[in-house]
């Protein structure tokens, strides 16, 4: 093996053990890699990926920043729904529950997956 191959193999082994499947960081990285792989195979978010392939690193970073802002906004909606929907307390309890437990968390998950895809395109 060449020195470069040995170095890459060593880094791969070290990164696997440092970011092992049992660590939160390792699980997060693996999930992000799977999200990108699924999109590359034509699965979930394939259209989103197609829109960003070939974009400059600056455009990818801008997309990540935008998604992070959207995630923070949705986290704020969950933490304080009345700030975003003034009559939130008057909504049917089922509507309140759907927003707090399904709609907004689902939006956050989608946005996080999309940000992971853009990070993958950046090589992060």
Secondary structure, DSSP 8 states (H G I E B T S, - for coil): --HHHHHHHHHHHHHHHHT-TTSHHHHHHHHHHHHHHHHHTT-TTHHHHHHHTT--HHHHHHHHHHHHHHHHHHHHHHH-HHHHSTTGGGS-HHHHHHIIIIIHHHHHHHHHHHHHHHHHHHT-
